[in-house]
C-alpha cells in the first residue's frame, strides 16, 4: 500500500492539549505580536515574505483535527494569505465555520501583525516566526540597505529542531510528588465587553528607565512589573474582597532551562501572589514577597518538577483511554478549577532581537493576548519597553493605576489604546 499521499500529522504538545477544549467566545486562545515599521507596509511584498517564511516553519501549514482520543495537527494545502486588518484583535481562529490555518498575518499602515492560536505555538515560537517574516519582508522592501552577504537571523534552528516536541524529549516520570493546590484567589468582576472584543491599553516607556528602577530596588524587571500589577489590582478591590490573595500567573519559557529550539509550545507557569490582608501594601513590602516567590519557584529543580507533573497527566493510561468528548468536559472543569486560583496574568517575552542593520527600519514590537481575565504582556525592542493590557472589561481602572504608579516611580509612559472615546477609562 502506498502511503506517500497521506499528509503528515503531529500530536499536540503537552501545553497545547488544553486549548481546544477550553477556548470560548470570551477567550479565543489567540495572541498577537505586532511589528511597527518606519514606512507603510507593501501588501504584495509582505505576501512574498510570508511565502518564504512558511517554508521555514512547516507546522504553520497545519490545521486542527479531532481524533478519537486527542486533537492533532495535520499538514494542509491551504495557502497562507496576508490580509488587511479589519476584524477586532484576536478574533477566534479555531473552531471556525470552515477549516483554516491556525495563524493569520495582518497589515495596517506601518503595522504587521501576527495572530496565532495558542495550540500551535507559544510566545517565543510566534515571535521567532514574526521576526523571520519581518526579516524576509525588509530584504525585499529595502534590498539596498543591507551589505552582502545579508545579515543572519538570530534564531537559527533546523526544521527538525523547530518541529520537536520538547515536552516529550525532557519528560521524566515524577517520583510521586503531586502539584500543590492553589487557594482561591481574588476574582475581578466587572461588566464585560461584547464577545470577541478586547480593550487594549499599551504603555511604551524607555527601557533604561525601567531597568534603572528595578536595579535600584534589587529586583528584576519582571519582578518589578509583577509587584506594580499586584498593587494596581489591590487598589480596585472592595474592602470585603481583600481577605483573598491577589495572584498573578506568569508563563516561564522552558527553553531557558532545557536546551531546546522548538517552535512549538514549551512553557510552564508559576503563580505569584500577595495577601494584602496579612501584609503591608507598600511597594517595598510587595516587592520583597514577589522576589522571594520568584527565587523559590524559578530553580531548575522546581521547574523540572512542575513540567514533569504537568506531563504526567498526559501519560496517565486511564486519561489516555478516555474518548475526546469526555476529555473536553474533564479539561474544561479542570481549567475552571485552576482559574479560581488566579486573578490575572503577566507575560514578559523579553528582548526582541533583529539584525542590527534592520533595527533602524523598525519602530516597535509589542504583544498582547485574548483574555478571559485581565492580562498583561510585555517585550522590549530598540530601547523601548512596551506593556500591553488586554481586558474583557469595559472599565480599565487597574491599567490606569498600573501606569500611574510607574510614572510616580519616575518612568515616562506614553499610552495608546483601541478604546473609542465613549468607553470609560478610569
C-alpha positions in Angstrom: 0.0 0.0 0.0 1.4 3.4 -1.0 1.3 5.8 2.0 3.1 8.7 0.3 -0.1 10.6 -0.2 -1.1 10.6 3.4 -0.5 14.1 4.8 2.0 14.4 7.7 0.4 15.0 11.1 1.6 15.9 14.6 0.3 15.2 18.0 -0.3 18.3 20.1 2.4 19.1 22.7 1.5 18.9 26.4 0.8 22.6 26.8 -1.3 22.7 23.6 -3.7 19.9 24.6 -5.9 22.1 26.9 -6.5 24.9 24.4 -9.0 23.3 22.0 -11.1 22.1 25.0 -11.2 25.4 26.9 -11.4 28.1 24.2 -14.7 30.1 24.2 -16.3 33.2 22.7 -14.8 35.2 25.5 -11.3 33.7 25.4 -10.3 32.6 21.9 -6.8 31.5 23.0 -5.3 33.7 20.3 -2.4 36.1 20.9 -1.0 38.8 18.7 2.6 40.1 18.1 2.9 43.4 16.3 5.9 44.9 14.5 5.5 48.6 13.6 7.8 49.7 10.8 9.0 53.2 9.9 7.4 53.0 6.4 4.0 51.8 5.2 3.6 48.1 4.5 3.6 46.9 0.9 1.0 44.0 0.9 2.4 42.2 -2.1 5.9 42.1 -0.7 4.6 41.0 2.6 2.8 38.1 0.8 6.1 37.2 -0.9 7.9 37.3 2.5 5.2 35.1 4.1 5.5 32.5 1.4 9.2 32.3 2.2 8.7 32.2 5.9 6.2 29.4 5.9 8.8 27.2 4.2 11.0 27.7 7.3 8.1 26.7 9.6 6.3 23.7 8.0 3.9 23.2 11.0 2.3 26.6 10.3 0.7 24.9 7.3 -1.3 22.7 9.5 -5.0 22.6 10.5 -6.6 21.2 13.7 -8.4 17.9 13.5 -10.3 15.8 16.1 -9.1 12.3 16.8 -10.8 9.6 18.9 -8.7 10.5 22.0 -6.9 13.8 21.2 -6.8 16.7 18.9 -3.9 16.7 16.4 -2.4 18.9 13.7 -2.4 17.8 10.1 -0.5 19.3 7.2 -2.7 21.2 4.8 -2.5 22.6 1.3 -4.4 25.7 2.3 -2.4 28.8 1.3 -1.3 31.4 3.9 -2.6 34.8 2.8 -1.9 38.3 4.2 -5.0 40.3 4.9 -5.7 43.9 5.7 -6.6 44.3 9.4 -10.4 44.8 9.7 -11.6 42.4 12.4 -11.3 43.1 16.2 -7.9 41.9 17.6 -7.5 38.2 18.5 -10.8 37.0 17.0 -11.2 33.2 17.1 -9.2 31.1 14.7 -10.3 27.7 15.9 -13.0 26.5 15.9 -14.4 28.3 12.8 -17.1 27.8 10.3 -14.6 26.4 7.8 -11.2 24.8 8.4 -8.4 27.3 8.4 -4.7 27.6 9.2 -4.0 28.4 12.9 -2.5 31.8 12.3 -3.1 34.9 10.4 -0.9 37.7 9.1 -2.5 41.2 9.0 -1.3 44.6 7.9 -2.5 48.1 8.6 -0.5 51.3 7.6 3.0 50.7 9.1 2.0 47.7 11.2 2.5 44.0 10.6 0.5 41.7 13.0 0.8 38.0 13.5 -2.1 36.3 15.3 -1.6 32.8 16.5 -3.8 30.1 18.0 -2.1 29.0 21.2 -2.3 25.3 20.4 0.1 25.9 17.5 2.9 27.6 19.5 3.8 29.8 22.4 5.0 33.4 22.6 8.7 32.5 21.9 7.7 30.4 18.9 5.4 33.0 17.4 8.0 35.8 17.9 10.6 33.7 16.1 8.1 33.4 13.2 7.3 37.1 13.1 11.0 38.1 13.2 11.6 35.7 10.3 8.7 37.3 8.4 9.8 40.8 9.1 13.4 39.8 8.1 12.2 38.4 4.7 10.0 41.5 4.1 12.7 44.0 4.8 15.1 42.2 2.5 12.5 42.5 -0.3 11.4 46.1 0.7 14.9 47.6 1.2 17.4 45.5 -0.7 20.0 48.3 -1.0 20.0 48.9 2.8 22.0 45.7 3.6 25.5 44.6 3.0 26.4 41.4 1.2 26.2 38.7 2.5 22.9 39.7 4.1 22.8 39.7 7.9 21.6 36.4 9.5 18.6 36.0 11.7 19.4 35.5 15.4 17.0 32.4 15.5 18.9 29.6 13.8 17.4 26.2 14.0 16.9 23.2 11.7 13.4 22.1 10.7 13.6 19.1 13.0 14.6 21.4 15.9 11.6 23.7 15.1 9.2 20.8 15.0 10.5 19.0 18.1 8.1 18.3 21.0 10.4 19.3 23.8 7.9 18.2 26.5 8.3 14.6 25.2 12.0 14.9 25.0 12.7 16.1 28.5 9.8 14.4 30.4 10.8 12.2 33.3 8.3 10.2 35.3 7.8 12.1 38.6 8.7 10.5 41.9 5.2 10.5 43.4 5.1 14.2 44.3 1.9 16.0 43.1 1.4 19.7 42.4 0.2 21.8 45.2 -3.4 23.0 45.1 -3.7 26.8 45.0 -6.0 28.6 47.4 -8.9 30.6 46.0 -7.7 34.0 44.7 -9.5 37.3 44.3 -11.5 37.4 41.0 -12.1 40.6 39.1 -15.8 41.0 38.4 -16.8 43.9 36.1 -19.1 44.5 33.2 -17.8 42.7 30.1 -17.4 43.8 26.6 -19.3 42.0 23.8 -17.8 38.7 22.9 -14.7 38.8 20.6 -13.9 42.3 21.8 -10.9 43.4 23.8 -9.9 46.6 25.4 -6.3 47.2 24.6 -4.2 49.7 26.5 -0.5 49.9 25.8 2.2 51.8 27.6 5.5 52.5 25.9 8.4 53.5 28.1 12.2 54.0 28.0 13.8 50.6 28.7 16.8 52.2 30.5 14.4 54.0 33.0 12.6 50.8 33.7 15.8 48.8 34.2 17.3 51.5 36.5 14.1 51.5 38.6 14.3 47.7 39.0 18.1 47.7 39.8 17.7 50.4 42.3 15.4 48.1 44.3 17.5 45.0 43.7 14.9 43.1 41.6 14.4 42.0 38.0 12.3 43.9 35.5 9.6 41.1 35.6 9.6 41.2 39.5 9.1 45.0 39.4 6.2 44.8 36.9 4.5 41.9 38.8 4.6 43.9 42.1 3.2 47.0 40.5 0.5 44.9 38.9 -0.5 43.3 42.2 -0.8 46.7 43.8 -2.8 48.1 40.9 -5.3 45.2 41.3 -5.5 45.7 45.1 -6.3 49.4 44.6 -9.6 48.5 42.9 -10.7 45.8 45.3 -13.7 46.2 47.6 -13.0 46.0 51.3 -14.9 42.8 51.7 -12.8 41.1 48.9 -9.5 41.9 50.5 -9.3 38.8 52.6 -8.5 36.9 49.4 -4.9 37.0 48.0 -4.2 38.6 44.6 -2.5 36.0 42.4 -0.8 36.6 39.0 0.1 33.6 36.8 3.3 34.0 34.9 4.4 31.9 31.9 8.0 30.6 32.1 10.0 29.9 29.0 11.3 26.4 29.5 13.9 27.0 26.8 15.9 28.9 29.4 16.1 25.7 31.4 16.4 23.0 28.7 18.4 23.1 25.5 15.5 23.5 23.1 15.0 25.4 19.8 11.4 24.2 19.4 9.0 26.5 17.6 6.1 24.7 19.4 4.8 25.3 22.9 7.4 24.8 25.5 6.4 26.7 28.6 5.2 26.2 32.2 3.6 28.7 34.6 4.2 29.8 38.1 1.8 31.7 40.4 3.0 34.7 42.3 0.6 36.2 44.9 0.3 38.6 47.8 -2.2 38.6 50.6 -2.8 42.2 51.4 -4.9 41.3 54.5 -1.8 39.9 56.1 0.9 42.3 54.9 1.7 45.9 54.2 0.5 47.3 50.9 3.7 49.3 50.2 5.7 48.6 47.0 8.7 47.6 49.1 6.7 45.0 51.1 5.1 43.6 47.9 8.4 43.5 46.1 10.0 41.6 48.9 7.4 38.8 48.7 7.4 38.8 44.9 11.2 38.4 44.9 11.0 35.6 47.4 8.4 33.8 45.4 10.4 34.1 42.1 13.6 32.9 43.8 11.7 29.9 45.3 9.9 28.8 42.1 12.4 29.6 39.4 15.0 27.0 40.3 15.9 24.2 37.9 14.6 21.6 40.3 11.2 23.3 40.7 10.8 24.0 37.0 11.7 20.4 36.2 9.3 19.1 38.9 6.5 21.3 37.6 7.0 20.3 34.0 7.0 16.6 34.9 3.9 16.9 37.0 2.0 18.5 34.0 3.2 15.9 31.6 2.4 13.0 33.9 -1.3 13.7 33.3 -0.9 13.3 29.6 1.0 10.0 30.2 -1.7 8.6 32.5 -3.1 5.5 30.9 -6.7 6.0 32.2 -6.8 9.5 30.9 -5.3 8.5 27.5 -8.1 6.0 27.1 -10.9 8.5 27.7 -12.7 9.5 24.5 -12.2 13.0 23.3 -15.7 14.4 24.0 -15.4 13.3 27.7 -11.8 14.7 27.8 -13.2 18.0 26.7 -15.5 18.1 29.6 -12.8 17.0 32.1 -10.3 19.6 30.8 -12.9 22.4 30.9 -13.7 21.5 34.5 -10.1 21.3 35.5 -9.4 24.7 33.8 -12.3 26.3 35.7 -11.0 25.0 39.0 -7.4 26.2 38.2 -8.8 29.6 37.2 -10.2 30.1 40.7 -6.6 30.3 42.0 -5.6 33.1 39.6 -6.6 36.8 39.4 -4.7 37.9 36.3 -1.8 37.1 34.1 1.5 38.7 33.2 3.8 37.5 30.4 7.2 39.1 29.9 8.5 38.0 26.5 11.8 39.8 27.0 14.1 41.4 24.4 13.2 41.1 20.7 16.4 40.7 18.6 16.7 41.6 14.9 19.9 42.1 12.8 21.4 45.4 13.7 21.2 46.6 10.1 17.4 46.2 10.3 16.8 47.9 13.6 16.7 51.4 12.1 13.8 50.4 9.8 11.7 49.1 12.8 9.9 51.4 15.3 8.4 49.0 17.8 7.5 45.4 18.7 4.6 44.7 21.1 2.4 41.8 22.1 -1.0 41.1 23.7 -3.3 38.1 24.1 -7.0 37.3 24.2 -8.2 37.2 27.7 -10.9 35.6 29.8 -9.3 37.6 32.6 -7.1 40.7 32.8 -3.9 40.0 31.1 -0.7 42.0 30.5 2.1 41.1 28.1 5.5 42.9 27.6 8.5 43.0 25.4 11.3 45.3 24.6 13.0 46.5 21.4 15.3 49.3 20.4 15.3 50.9 23.9 11.5 50.8 24.2 9.7 48.6 26.7 6.1 48.0 25.8 3.5 46.7 28.3 0.1 45.9 26.7 -3.0 45.1 28.7 -5.8 43.1 27.1 -9.0 43.2 29.0 -12.5 41.8 28.5 -13.9 44.6 30.8 -15.4 47.9 29.9 -13.6 49.8 32.7 -9.8 50.0 32.6 -9.3 51.0 36.2 -6.4 48.6 37.0 -4.5 49.5 33.9 -4.7 53.2 34.8 -3.4 52.7 38.3 -0.6 50.5 37.0 0.7 53.1 34.6 0.2 55.9 37.1 2.4 54.1 39.6 5.1 53.7 37.0 5.1 57.4 36.3 5.3 58.1 40.0 8.5 55.9 40.1 10.0 58.3 37.5 9.3 56.3 34.4 8.0 58.2 31.4 4.9 56.4 29.9 3.2 57.0 26.5 -0.2 55.4 26.2 -2.0 54.2 23.2 -5.4 52.4 23.1 -8.1 50.9 20.8 -10.8 52.3 23.1 -13.4 54.6 21.5 -14.0 57.9 23.2 -17.4 56.8 24.6 -15.8 54.0 26.6 -14.9 54.5 30.2 -11.1 54.6 31.0 -10.9 55.3 34.7 
